[in-house]
Amino acid sequence: MIQISEAAADKIKEMLAAEEVPNLFLRLGVTAGGCSGFSYGMGFDDAQAPSDKEFELHGLKVVVDKESAKYLYGVEIDFKDQGMGGGFTIDNPNAVASCGCGQSFKHKEEEGAPEKCDD
């Protein structure tokens, strides 16, 4: 369903270790809004709902809420360490358009809730 490169998993594990909080995992999600209609959410969490989908990728626990899963099917997350231009990238095969910031996308089947860009 979701793919995370080894480089991205290593960076996320490094960030998790720096938090020094037991039982944290990576939570991915999607919310309506953003410049193109939907926005990605990526952060750490320690609370899981029974309806959440759980994956283990490169030894990393990843959790996605049930509603977000349909927007994230096939997503590939990578990490590029390129000085000031580096960071996480998200390649979503379900997106037909995305904002220049890379944090917002338009889904092929749903409009979402587009908002004015803050550029």
Secondary structure, DSSP 8 states (H G I E B T S, - for coil): --EE-HHHHHHHHHHHHHHT-TT-EEEEEEEE-SSSSEEEEEEEES---TT-EEEEETTEEEEE-HHHHHHHTT-EEEEE--GGG-EEEEE-TTEEEE-TTSSEEEESS----------
